[in-house]
Amino acid sequence: MNVSMKKETTTKSFVLRMDSDMMEAIEQWAADEFRSTNGQLQWIITEALRKNGRLKKATKPPTHESTR
């Protein structure tokens, strides 16, 4: 019997609500850094967690290529 195994992902999706001014600022920042808005949010959150010692292991911040 051939059982196909689904590759497990470590990425989770969720809904984030924010006001329009904040979203516009993030979108502009992302464009300035050549990142997608999602990639920019991931980078901001990763940096905040790293600076506060909240990450269990060292993770590399998203690169420009992986966040487009």
mmCIF file of the N, C-alpha and C atoms, coordinates in Angstrom:
data_MODEL
# 
_entry.id   MODEL 
# 
loop_
_atom_site.group_PDB 
_atom_site.id 
_atom_site.type_symbol 
_atom_site.label_atom_id 
_atom_site.label_alt_id 
_atom_site.label_comp_id 
_atom_site.label_asym_id 
_atom_site.label_entity_id 
_atom_site.label_seq_id 
_atom_site.pdbx_PDB_ins_code 
_atom_site.Cartn_x 
_atom_site.Cartn_y 
_atom_site.Cartn_z 
_atom_site.occupancy 
_atom_site.B_iso_or_equiv 
_atom_site.pdbx_formal_charge 
_atom_site.auth_seq_id 
_atom_site.auth_comp_id 
_atom_site.auth_asym_id 
_atom_site.auth_atom_id 
_atom_site.pdbx_PDB_model_num 
ATOM 1   N N  . MET A 1 1  ? 0.848  -1.175 0.000  1.00 0.00 ? 1  MET A N  1 
ATOM 2   C CA . MET A 1 1  ? 0.000  0.000  0.000  1.00 0.00 ? 1  MET A CA 1 
ATOM 3   C C  . MET A 1 1  ? 0.891  1.235  0.000  1.00 0.00 ? 1  MET A C  1 
ATOM 4   N N  . ASN A 1 2  ? 0.650  2.172  -0.930 1.00 0.00 ? 2  ASN A N  1 
ATOM 5   C CA . ASN A 1 2  ? 1.433  3.399  -1.046 1.00 0.00 ? 2  ASN A CA 1 
ATOM 6   C C  . ASN A 1 2  ? 0.750  4.508  -0.263 1.00 0.00 ? 2  ASN A C  1 
ATOM 7   N N  . VAL A 1 3  ? 1.404  4.949  0.791  1.00 0.00 ? 3  VAL A N  1 
ATOM 8   C CA . VAL A 1 3  ? 0.841  6.005  1.622  1.00 0.00 ? 3  VAL A CA 1 
ATOM 9   C C  . VAL A 1 3  ? 1.621  7.281  1.352  1.00 0.00 ? 3  VAL A C  1 
ATOM 10  N N  . SER A 1 4  ? 0.935  8.277  0.822  1.00 0.00 ? 4  SER A N  1 
ATOM 11  C CA . SER A 1 4  ? 1.624  9.549  0.585  1.00 0.00 ? 4  SER A CA 1 
ATOM 12  C C  . SER A 1 4  ? 1.652  10.343 1.889  1.00 0.00 ? 4  SER A C  1 
ATOM 13  N N  . MET A 1 5  ? 2.818  10.856 2.185  1.00 0.00 ? 5  MET A N  1 
ATOM 14  C CA . MET A 1 5  ? 2.972  11.600 3.429  1.00 0.00 ? 5  MET A CA 1 
ATOM 15  C C  . MET A 1 5  ? 3.050  13.086 3.106  1.00 0.00 ? 5  MET A C  1 
ATOM 16  N N  . LYS A 1 6  ? 2.223  13.857 3.764  1.00 0.00 ? 6  LYS A N  1 
ATOM 17  C CA . LYS A 1 6  ? 2.223  15.293 3.579  1.00 0.00 ? 6  LYS A CA 1 
ATOM 18  C C  . LYS A 1 6  ? 3.394  15.889 4.357  1.00 0.00 ? 6  LYS A C  1 
ATOM 19  N N  . LYS A 1 7  ? 4.148  16.739 3.694  1.00 0.00 ? 7  LYS A N  1 
ATOM 20  C CA . LYS A 1 7  ? 5.272  17.389 4.361  1.00 0.00 ? 7  LYS A CA 1 
ATOM 21  C C  . LYS A 1 7  ? 4.725  18.356 5.407  1.00 0.00 ? 7  LYS A C  1 
ATOM 22  N N  . GLU A 1 8  ? 5.192  18.201 6.621  1.00 0.00 ? 8  GLU A N  1 
ATOM 23  C CA . GLU A 1 8  ? 4.733  19.056 7.707  1.00 0.00 ? 8  GLU A CA 1 
ATOM 24  C C  . GLU A 1 8  ? 5.371  20.434 7.593  1.00 0.00 ? 8  GLU A C  1 
ATOM 25  N N  . THR A 1 9  ? 4.581  21.462 7.765  1.00 0.00 ? 9  THR A N  1 
ATOM 26  C CA . THR A 1 9  ? 5.080  22.823 7.680  1.00 0.00 ? 9  THR A CA 1 
ATOM 27  C C  . THR A 1 9  ? 5.177  23.444 9.069  1.00 0.00 ? 9  THR A C  1 
ATOM 28  N N  . THR A 1 10 ? 6.099  24.352 9.230  1.00 0.00 ? 10 THR A N  1 
ATOM 29  C CA . THR A 1 10 ? 6.243  25.025 10.512 1.00 0.00 ? 10 THR A CA 1 
ATOM 30  C C  . THR A 1 10 ? 5.658  26.422 10.478 1.00 0.00 ? 10 THR A C  1 
ATOM 31  N N  . THR A 1 11 ? 5.030  26.788 9.382  1.00 0.00 ? 11 THR A N  1 
ATOM 32  C CA . THR A 1 11 ? 4.425  28.105 9.244  1.00 0.00 ? 11 THR A CA 1 
ATOM 33  C C  . THR A 1 11 ? 2.944  28.021 9.559  1.00 0.00 ? 11 THR A C  1 
ATOM 34  N N  . LYS A 1 12 ? 2.491  28.955 10.390 1.00 0.00 ? 12 LYS A N  1 
ATOM 35  C CA . LYS A 1 12 ? 1.073  29.022 10.736 1.00 0.00 ? 12 LYS A CA 1 
ATOM 36  C C  . LYS A 1 12 ? 0.511  30.341 10.247 1.00 0.00 ? 12 LYS A C  1 
ATOM 37  N N  . SER A 1 13 ? -0.727 30.310 9.831  1.00 0.00 ? 13 SER A N  1 
ATOM 38  C CA . SER A 1 13 ? -1.414 31.517 9.369  1.00 0.00 ? 13 SER A CA 1 
ATOM 39  C C  . SER A 1 13 ? -2.350 32.022 10.454 1.00 0.00 ? 13 SER A C  1 
ATOM 40  N N  . PHE A 1 14 ? -2.523 33.335 10.490 1.00 0.00 ? 14 PHE A N  1 
ATOM 41  C CA . PHE A 1 14 ? -3.491 33.918 11.409 1.00 0.00 ? 14 PHE A CA 1 
ATOM 42  C C  . PHE A 1 14 ? -3.912 35.279 10.881 1.00 0.00 ? 14 PHE A C  1 
ATOM 43  N N  . VAL A 1 15 ? -5.031 35.768 11.382 1.00 0.00 ? 15 VAL A N  1 
ATOM 44  C CA . VAL A 1 15 ? -5.548 37.067 10.969 1.00 0.00 ? 15 VAL A CA 1 
ATOM 45  C C  . VAL A 1 15 ? -4.998 38.124 11.916 1.00 0.00 ? 15 VAL A C  1 
ATOM 46  N N  . LEU A 1 16 ? -4.549 39.230 11.356 1.00 0.00 ? 16 LEU A N  1 
ATOM 47  C CA . LEU A 1 16 ? -4.029 40.334 12.150 1.00 0.00 ? 16 LEU A CA 1 
ATOM 48  C C  . LEU A 1 16 ? -4.790 41.592 11.766 1.00 0.00 ? 16 LEU A C  1 
ATOM 49  N N  . ARG A 1 17 ? -5.356 42.250 12.754 1.00 0.00 ? 17 ARG A N  1 
ATOM 50  C CA . ARG A 1 17 ? -6.080 43.495 12.496 1.00 0.00 ? 17 ARG A CA 1 
ATOM 51  C C  . ARG A 1 17 ? -5.221 44.668 12.957 1.00 0.00 ? 17 ARG A C  1 
ATOM 52  N N  . MET A 1 18 ? -5.157 45.718 12.129 1.00 0.00 ? 18 MET A N  1 
ATOM 53  C CA . MET A 1 18 ? -4.454 46.938 12.514 1.00 0.00 ? 18 MET A CA 1 
ATOM 54  C C  . MET A 1 18 ? -5.087 48.108 11.796 1.00 0.00 ? 18 MET A C  1 
ATOM 55  N N  . ASP A 1 19 ? -4.858 49.301 12.323 1.00 0.00 ? 19 ASP A N  1 
ATOM 56  C CA . ASP A 1 19 ? -5.477 50.462 11.690 1.00 0.00 ? 19 ASP A CA 1 
ATOM 57  C C  . ASP A 1 19 ? -4.796 50.770 10.354 1.00 0.00 ? 19 ASP A C  1 
ATOM 58  N N  . SER A 1 20 ? -5.478 51.525 9.520  1.00 0.00 ? 20 SER A N  1 
ATOM 59  C CA . SER A 1 20 ? -5.007 51.754 8.154  1.00 0.00 ? 20 SER A CA 1 
ATOM 60  C C  . SER A 1 20 ? -3.709 52.554 8.111  1.00 0.00 ? 20 SER A C  1 
ATOM 61  N N  . ASP A 1 21 ? -3.500 53.483 9.030  1.00 0.00 ? 21 ASP A N  1 
ATOM 62  C CA . ASP A 1 21 ? -2.251 54.249 9.037  1.00 0.00 ? 21 ASP A CA 1 
ATOM 63  C C  . ASP A 1 21 ? -1.056 53.344 9.319  1.00 0.00 ? 21 ASP A C  1 
ATOM 64  N N  . MET A 1 22 ? -1.214 52.433 10.269 1.00 0.00 ? 22 MET A N  1 
ATOM 65  C CA . MET A 1 22 ? -0.136 51.502 10.598 1.00 0.00 ? 22 MET A CA 1 
ATOM 66  C C  . MET A 1 22 ? 0.136  50.572 9.412  1.00 0.00 ? 22 MET A C  1 
ATOM 67  N N  . MET A 1 23 ? -0.908 50.107 8.772  1.00 0.00 ? 23 MET A N  1 
ATOM 68  C CA . MET A 1 23 ? -0.743 49.205 7.637  1.00 0.00 ? 23 MET A CA 1 
ATOM 69  C C  . MET A 1 23 ? -0.042 49.916 6.485  1.00 0.00 ? 23 MET A C  1 
ATOM 70  N N  . GLU A 1 24 ? -0.415 51.149 6.216  1.00 0.00 ? 24 GLU A N  1 
ATOM 71  C CA . GLU A 1 24 ? 0.243  51.917 5.151  1.00 0.00 ? 24 GLU A CA 1 
ATOM 72  C C  . GLU A 1 24 ? 1.723  52.122 5.463  1.00 0.00 ? 24 GLU A C  1 
ATOM 73  N N  . ALA A 1 25 ? 2.061  52.393 6.712  1.00 0.00 ? 25 ALA A N  1 
ATOM 74  C CA . ALA A 1 25 ? 3.462  52.568 7.099  1.00 0.00 ? 25 ALA A CA 1 
ATOM 75  C C  . ALA A 1 25 ? 4.250  51.281 6.898  1.00 0.00 ? 25 ALA A C  1 
ATOM 76  N N  . ILE A 1 26 ? 3.657  50.155 7.247  1.00 0.00 ? 26 ILE A N  1 
ATOM 77  C CA . ILE A 1 26 ? 4.326  48.854 7.073  1.00 0.00 ? 26 ILE A CA 1 
ATOM 78  C C  . ILE A 1 26 ? 4.492  48.534 5.595  1.00 0.00 ? 26 ILE A C  1 
ATOM 79  N N  . GLU A 1 27 ? 3.467  48.803 4.805  1.00 0.00 ? 27 GLU A N  1 
ATOM 80  C CA . GLU A 1 27 ? 3.563  48.560 3.363  1.00 0.00 ? 27 GLU A CA 1 
ATOM 81  C C  . GLU A 1 27 ? 4.668  49.405 2.728  1.00 0.00 ? 27 GLU A C  1 
ATOM 82  N N  . GLN A 1 28 ? 4.788  50.658 3.141  1.00 0.00 ? 28 GLN A N  1 
ATOM 83  C CA . GLN A 1 28 ? 5.831  51.531 2.598  1.00 0.00 ? 28 GLN A CA 1 
ATOM 84  C C  . GLN A 1 28 ? 7.206  51.054 3.033  1.00 0.00 ? 28 GLN A C  1 
ATOM 85  N N  . TRP A 1 29 ? 7.337  50.676 4.302  1.00 0.00 ? 29 TRP A N  1 
ATOM 86  C CA . TRP A 1 29 ? 8.610  50.157 4.819  1.00 0.00 ? 29 TRP A CA 1 
ATOM 87  C C  . TRP A 1 29 ? 9.005  48.902 4.046  1.00 0.00 ? 29 TRP A C  1 
ATOM 88  N N  . ALA A 1 30 ? 8.044  48.019 3.826  1.00 0.00 ? 30 ALA A N  1 
ATOM 89  C CA . ALA A 1 30 ? 8.306  46.789 3.072  1.00 0.00 ? 30 ALA A CA 1 
ATOM 90  C C  . ALA A 1 30 ? 8.797  47.121 1.663  1.00 0.00 ? 30 ALA A C  1 
ATOM 91  N N  . ALA A 1 31 ? 8.150  48.062 1.017  1.00 0.00 ? 31 ALA A N  1 
ATOM 92  C CA . ALA A 1 31 ? 8.556  48.453 -0.335 1.00 0.00 ? 31 ALA A CA 1 
ATOM 93  C C  . ALA A 1 31 ? 9.972  49.036 -0.325 1.00 0.00 ? 31 ALA A C  1 
ATOM 94  N N  . ASP A 1 32 ? 10.283 49.827 0.681  1.00 0.00 ? 32 ASP A N  1 
ATOM 95  C CA . ASP A 1 32 ? 11.623 50.416 0.796  1.00 0.00 ? 32 ASP A CA 1 
ATOM 96  C C  . ASP A 1 32 ? 12.697 49.348 0.975  1.00 0.00 ? 32 ASP A C  1 
ATOM 97  N N  . GLU A 1 33 ? 12.340 48.249 1.622  1.00 0.00 ? 33 GLU A N  1 
ATOM 98  C CA . GLU A 1 33 ? 13.285 47.160 1.905  1.00 0.00 ? 33 GLU A CA 1 
ATOM 99  C C  . GLU A 1 33 ? 13.204 46.033 0.864  1.00 0.00 ? 33 GLU A C  1 
ATOM 100 N N  . PHE A 1 34 ? 12.382 46.225 -0.182 1.00 0.00 ? 34 PHE A N  1 
ATOM 101 C CA . PHE A 1 34 ? 12.180 45.212 -1.228 1.00 0.00 ? 34 PHE A CA 1 
ATOM 102 C C  . PHE A 1 34 ? 11.668 43.893 -0.642 1.00 0.00 ? 34 PHE A C  1 
ATOM 103 N N  . ARG A 1 35 ? 10.737 43.992 0.294  1.00 0.00 ? 35 ARG A N  1 
ATOM 104 C CA . ARG A 1 35 ? 10.092 42.823 0.888  1.00 0.00 ? 35 ARG A CA 1 
ATOM 105 C C  . ARG A 1 35 ? 8.593  42.905 0.626  1.00 0.00 ? 35 ARG A C  1 
ATOM 106 N N  . SER A 1 36 ? 7.939  41.761 0.761  1.00 0.00 ? 36 SER A N  1 
ATOM 107 C CA . SER A 1 36 ? 6.479  41.761 0.755  1.00 0.00 ? 36 SER A CA 1 
ATOM 108 C C  . SER A 1 36 ? 6.020  42.298 2.112  1.00 0.00 ? 36 SER A C  1 
ATOM 109 N N  . THR A 1 37 ? 4.770  42.692 2.179  1.00 0.00 ? 37 THR A N  1 
ATOM 110 C CA . THR A 1 37 ? 4.228  43.156 3.452  1.00 0.00 ? 37 THR A CA 1 
ATOM 111 C C  . THR A 1 37 ? 4.295  42.037 4.485  1.00 0.00 ? 37 THR A C  1 
ATOM 112 N N  . ASN A 1 38 ? 3.947  40.827 4.081  1.00 0.00 ? 38 ASN A N  1 
ATOM 113 C CA . ASN A 1 38 ? 4.012  39.683 4.991  1.00 0.00 ? 38 ASN A CA 1 
ATOM 114 C C  . ASN A 1 38 ? 5.448  39.438 5.454  1.00 0.00 ? 38 ASN A C  1 
ATOM 115 N N  . GLY A 1 39 ? 6.386  39.508 4.531  1.00 0.00 ? 39 GLY A N  1 
ATOM 116 C CA . GLY A 1 39 ? 7.788  39.319 4.877  1.00 0.00 ? 39 GLY A CA 1 
ATOM 117 C C  . GLY A 1 39 ? 8.276  40.388 5.843  1.00 0.00 ? 39 GLY A C  1 
ATOM 118 N N  . GLN A 1 40 ? 7.822  41.615 5.646  1.00 0.00 ? 40 GLN A N  1 
ATOM 119 C CA . GLN A 1 40 ? 8.219  42.701 6.542  1.00 0.00 ? 40 GLN A CA 1 
ATOM 120 C C  . GLN A 1 40 ? 7.665  42.467 7.941  1.00 0.00 ? 40 GLN A C  1 
ATOM 121 N N  . LEU A 1 41 ? 6.418  42.052 8.030  1.00 0.00 ? 41 LEU A N  1 
ATOM 122 C CA . LEU A 1 41 ? 5.825  41.763 9.343  1.00 0.00 ? 41 LEU A CA 1 
ATOM 123 C C  . LEU A 1 41 ? 6.571  40.620 10.031 1.00 0.00 ? 41 LEU A C  1 
ATOM 124 N N  . GLN A 1 42 ? 6.925  39.589 9.282  1.00 0.00 ? 42 GLN A N  1 
ATOM 125 C CA . GLN A 1 42 ? 7.697  38.480 9.863  1.00 0.00 ? 42 GLN A CA 1 
ATOM 126 C C  . GLN A 1 42 ? 9.041  38.979 10.376 1.00 0.00 ? 42 GLN A C  1 
ATOM 127 N N  . TRP A 1 43 ? 9.694  39.839 9.625  1.00 0.00 ? 43 TRP A N  1 
ATOM 128 C CA . TRP A 1 43 ? 10.988 40.379 10.022 1.00 0.00 ? 43 TRP A CA 1 
ATOM 129 C C  . TRP A 1 43 ? 10.861 41.227 11.292 1.00 0.00 ? 43 TRP A C  1 
ATOM 130 N N  . ILE A 1 44 ? 9.852  42.102 11.335 1.00 0.00 ? 44 ILE A N  1 
ATOM 131 C CA . ILE A 1 44 ? 9.630  42.958 12.506 1.00 0.00 ? 44 ILE A CA 1 
ATOM 132 C C  . ILE A 1 44 ? 9.403  42.104 13.748 1.00 0.00 ? 44 ILE A C  1 
ATOM 133 N N  . ILE A 1 45 ? 8.555  41.099 13.639 1.00 0.00 ? 45 ILE A N  1 
ATOM 134 C CA . ILE A 1 45 ? 8.245  40.237 14.783 1.00 0.00 ? 45 ILE A CA 1 
ATOM 135 C C  . ILE A 1 45 ? 9.465  39.434 15.204 1.00 0.00 ? 45 ILE A C  1 
ATOM 136 N N  . THR A 1 46 ? 10.202 38.877 14.234 1.00 0.00 ? 46 THR A N  1 
ATOM 137 C CA . THR A 1 46 ? 11.409 38.108 14.539 1.00 0.00 ? 46 THR A CA 1 
ATOM 138 C C  . THR A 1 46 ? 12.428 38.964 15.278 1.00 0.00 ? 46 THR A C  1 
ATOM 139 N N  . GLU A 1 47 ? 12.647 40.190 14.787 1.00 0.00 ? 47 GLU A N  1 
ATOM 140 C CA . GLU A 1 47 ? 13.611 41.096 15.434 1.00 0.00 ? 47 GLU A CA 1 
ATOM 141 C C  . GLU A 1 47 ? 13.174 41.447 16.854 1.00 0.00 ? 47 GLU A C  1 
ATOM 142 N N  . ALA A 1 48 ? 11.894 41.708 17.051 1.00 0.00 ? 48 ALA A N  1 
ATOM 143 C CA . ALA A 1 48 ? 11.394 42.038 18.392 1.00 0.00 ? 48 ALA A CA 1 
ATOM 144 C C  . ALA A 1 48 ? 11.584 40.851 19.341 1.00 0.00 ? 48 ALA A C  1 
ATOM 145 N N  . LEU A 1 49 ? 11.274 39.643 18.869 1.00 0.00 ? 49 LEU A N  1 
ATOM 146 C CA . LEU A 1 49 ? 11.447 38.446 19.700 1.00 0.00 ? 49 LEU A CA 1 
ATOM 147 C C  . LEU A 1 49 ? 12.916 38.205 20.022 1.00 0.00 ? 49 LEU A C  1 
ATOM 148 N N  . ARG A 1 50 ? 13.775 38.377 19.038 1.00 0.00 ? 50 ARG A N  1 
ATOM 149 C CA . ARG A 1 50 ? 15.212 38.176 19.240 1.00 0.00 ? 50 ARG A CA 1 
ATOM 150 C C  . ARG A 1 50 ? 15.766 39.177 20.256 1.00 0.00 ? 50 ARG A C  1 
ATOM 151 N N  . LYS A 1 51 ? 15.412 40.445 20.099 1.00 0.00 ? 51 LYS A N  1 
ATOM 152 C CA . LYS A 1 51 ? 15.919 41.492 20.989 1.00 0.00 ? 51 LYS A CA 1 
ATOM 153 C C  . LYS A 1 51 ? 15.453 41.301 22.432 1.00 0.00 ? 51 LYS A C  1 
ATOM 154 N N  . ASN A 1 52 ? 14.326 40.647 22.613 1.00 0.00 ? 52 ASN A N  1 
ATOM 155 C CA . ASN A 1 52 ? 13.791 40.422 23.953 1.00 0.00 ? 52 ASN A CA 1 
ATOM 156 C C  . ASN A 1 52 ? 14.073 39.026 24.482 1.00 0.00 ? 52 ASN A C  1 
ATOM 157 N N  . GLY A 1 53 ? 14.913 38.270 23.785 1.00 0.00 ? 53 GLY A N  1 
ATOM 158 C CA . GLY A 1 53 ? 15.292 36.942 24.246 1.00 0.00 ? 53 GLY A CA 1 
ATOM 159 C C  . GLY A 1 53 ? 14.144 35.947 24.299 1.00 0.00 ? 53 GLY A C  1 
ATOM 160 N N  . ARG A 1 54 ? 13.200 36.087 23.417 1.00 0.00 ? 54 ARG A N  1 
ATOM 161 C CA . ARG A 1 54 ? 12.002 35.236 23.424 1.00 0.00 ? 54 ARG A CA 1 
ATOM 162 C C  . ARG A 1 54 ? 12.066 34.056 22.469 1.00 0.00 ? 54 ARG A C  1 
ATOM 163 N N  . LEU A 1 55 ? 13.075 33.999 21.592 1.00 0.00 ? 55 LEU A N  1 
ATOM 164 C CA . LEU A 1 55 ? 13.181 32.869 20.669 1.00 0.00 ? 55 LEU A CA 1 
ATOM 165 C C  . LEU A 1 55 ? 13.934 31.729 21.336 1.00 0.00 ? 55 LEU A C  1 
ATOM 166 N N  . LYS A 1 56 ? 13.439 30.502 21.176 1.00 0.00 ? 56 LYS A N  1 
ATOM 167 C CA . LYS A 1 56 ? 14.071 29.322 21.777 1.00 0.00 ? 56 LYS A CA 1 
ATOM 168 C C  . LYS A 1 56 ? 15.371 28.965 21.098 1.00 0.00 ? 56 LYS A C  1 
ATOM 169 N N  . LYS A 1 57 ? 15.444 29.217 19.787 1.00 0.00 ? 57 LYS A N  1 
ATOM 170 C CA . LYS A 1 57 ? 16.655 28.911 19.033 1.00 0.00 ? 57 LYS A CA 1 
ATOM 171 C C  . LYS A 1 57 ? 16.935 30.058 18.087 1.00 0.00 ? 57 LYS A C  1 
ATOM 172 N N  . ALA A 1 58 ? 18.167 30.143 17.671 1.00 0.00 ? 58 ALA A N  1 
ATOM 173 C CA . ALA A 1 58 ? 18.531 31.195 16.727 1.00 0.00 ? 58 ALA A CA 1 
ATOM 174 C C  . ALA A 1 58 ? 17.909 30.893 15.384 1.00 0.00 ? 58 ALA A C  1 
ATOM 175 N N  . THR A 1 59 ? 17.129 31.831 14.889 1.00 0.00 ? 59 THR A N  1 
ATOM 176 C CA . THR A 1 59 ? 16.536 31.678 13.561 1.00 0.00 ? 59 THR A CA 1 
ATOM 177 C C  . THR A 1 59 ? 17.062 32.788 12.684 1.00 0.00 ? 59 THR A C  1 
ATOM 178 N N  . LYS A 1 60 ? 17.175 32.484 11.417 1.00 0.00 ? 60 LYS A N  1 
ATOM 179 C CA . LYS A 1 60 ? 17.626 33.484 10.470 1.00 0.00 ? 60 LYS A CA 1 
ATOM 180 C C  . LYS A 1 60 ? 16.431 34.339 10.070 1.00 0.00 ? 60 LYS A C  1 
ATOM 181 N N  . PRO A 1 61 ? 16.614 35.651 9.998  1.00 0.00 ? 61 PRO A N  1 
ATOM 182 C CA . PRO A 1 61 ? 15.504 36.489 9.540  1.00 0.00 ? 61 PRO A CA 1 
ATOM 183 C C  . PRO A 1 61 ? 15.192 36.169 8.090  1.00 0.00 ? 61 PRO A C  1 
ATOM 184 N N  . PRO A 1 62 ? 13.950 36.380 7.677  1.00 0.00 ? 62 PRO A N  1 
ATOM 185 C CA . PRO A 1 62 ? 13.597 36.105 6.292  1.00 0.00 ? 62 PRO A CA 1 
ATOM 186 C C  . PRO A 1 62 ? 14.481 36.915 5.355  1.00 0.00 ? 62 PRO A C  1 
ATOM 187 N N  . THR A 1 63 ? 14.898 36.295 4.267  1.00 0.00 ? 63 THR A N  1 
ATOM 188 C CA . THR A 1 63 ? 15.707 37.001 3.280  1.00 0.00 ? 63 THR A CA 1 
ATOM 189 C C  . THR A 1 63 ? 14.786 37.647 2.271  1.00 0.00 ? 63 THR A C  1 
ATOM 190 N N  . HIS A 1 64 ? 15.343 38.548 1.504  1.00 0.00 ? 64 HIS A N  1 
ATOM 191 C CA . HIS A 1 64 ? 14.549 39.225 0.483  1.00 0.00 ? 64 HIS A CA 1 
ATOM 192 C C  . HIS A 1 64 ? 13.938 38.234 -0.497 1.00 0.00 ? 64 HIS A C  1 
ATOM 193 N N  . GLU A 1 65 ? 14.712 37.214 -0.875 1.00 0.00 ? 65 GLU A N  1 
ATOM 194 C CA . GLU A 1 65 ? 14.239 36.263 -1.872 1.00 0.00 ? 65 GLU A CA 1 
ATOM 195 C C  . GLU A 1 65 ? 13.118 35.372 -1.336 1.00 0.00 ? 65 GLU A C  1 
ATOM 196 N N  . SER A 1 66 ? 13.179 35.013 -0.049 1.00 0.00 ? 66 SER A N  1 
ATOM 197 C CA . SER A 1 66 ? 12.191 34.072 0.481  1.00 0.00 ? 66 SER A CA 1 
ATOM 198 C C  . SER A 1 66 ? 10.899 34.753 0.892  1.00 0.00 ? 66 SER A C  1 
ATOM 199 N N  . THR A 1 67 ? 10.848 36.088 0.867  1.00 0.00 ? 67 THR A N  1 
ATOM 200 C CA . THR A 1 67 ? 9.656  36.782 1.331  1.00 0.00 ? 67 THR A CA 1 
ATOM 201 C C  . THR A 1 67 ? 8.897  37.472 0.231  1.00 0.00 ? 67 THR A C  1 
ATOM 202 N N  . ARG A 1 68 ? 9.277  37.255 -0.997 1.00 0.00 ? 68 ARG A N  1 
ATOM 203 C CA . ARG A 1 68 ? 8.555  37.901 -2.098 1.00 0.00 ? 68 ARG A CA 1 
ATOM 204 C C  . ARG A 1 68 ? 7.389  37.091 -2.525 1.00 0.00 ? 68 ARG A C  1 
# 
